[in-house]
Amino acid sequence: MNDEERLAEIEAILEELKELSADHIILVEGIKDKKALRRLGINRHIFMIQAEAGPIKAAEYVSAHGKKAIILTDWDHKGGVIAHETERQLASLDSAYNTEIRAKLSHLCKKYIKDVESLDTLVERLSFGTSGIKSGYDTVTDGESLKAGAFLVIEGIDGAGKSTLCGILEERLTSEGYSVKVTQEPTHDEIGSVIRGGKIKGISQKAEALLFTADRAVHTQQIIEWVFEGLIVICDRYFASTVAYQSSGLNGEALDREWLISLNKQIMTTPDLTVLLDIDAKKSLSRIGDRDELSKYEQFEYLDNVRREYLRLADEFDFMVIDAEGSQAEIASKIIAELKEIFSRRRF
């Protein structure tokens, strides 16, 4: 693609942006981005995410005004993380949003610039026929896939079949051309390894919950980066596990669920889809009965309480609840169909 062709496509996208701005709020990072758009003749409603309190406030602002949003953050790593978090917040409020403008501009401009604030300068240079603009960023080849990633969580009590299902989903999605990353909590990183290895003896349940949450805080940043890179991240357990297990009275000690939820909300990111594999505690124990040694969590009365808490969380946080006794192949098909439905709603 030569400069003239690139300029024509950029100008067409900017014209589209002007038209959409009649009934959309444009979400940019800061004042320099806003000024660049103004210089390009885009004078409609622009909200600055970073300058005006972040993705949560941006989503609330869009929802309060009853409009759709156009997410137009920079196309560098930081801008991608902000865009991803803004998408999640908008989705949580059922607000429609457009990411296609940003994807198109990134595809055309990333060879030369990394941010919205330089967009007017690029247009000016291309307009005057300046060629060979210095590229400080990796080029994006024409036709390169801009497929968005996703964050999928599989939850359930011990013996529900989470690990097996994660493997099946990875195989199926990979065969369909998606890039997939399977992960789990506790992780196998520094903090997660301490939890898994039982290296800290005699700590309170509250201290243990804080360890799980610290592990999740680090893990969440990795998840956000993987999703931004275009991966479908499949996570075996996430925040609901901490809430369900730690609030269900292990050894007679139950932590306050609202404290656990509040604690995790400060560090978690909202999954695109959380699936709860629901199974009766007796049946789950029969599945894991062949293990050489059961963990402290694998007791009937306790697991039954955990299951009830999971179902309560599923109702509160809109999990997809699936009977874990069904065929794992059929369960995987249902989840993949739901993921594709989520992808189809991202653009309009």
Secondary structure, DSSP 8 states (H G I E B T S, - for coil): --HHHHHHHHHHHHHHHHHHTTSEEEEESSHHHHHHHHHTT--S-EEETTTTT-HHHHHHHHHHTT-EEEE---SSHHHHHHHHHHHHHHHHTT--EE-HHHHHHHHHHTTT-SSGGGHHHHHHHHHTT-------S----TT------EEEEEE-STTS-HHHHHHHHHHHHHHTT--EEEEESS-SSHHHHHHHHT-S-S--HHHHHHHHHHHHHHHHHHHHHHHHTT-EEEEE--HHHHHHHHTS-BTTB---HHHHHHHHHTT----SEEEEEE--HHHHHHHHTTSSS--TT--HHHHHHHHHHHHHHHHHHT-EEEETTS-HHHHHHHHHHHHHHHHHHS--
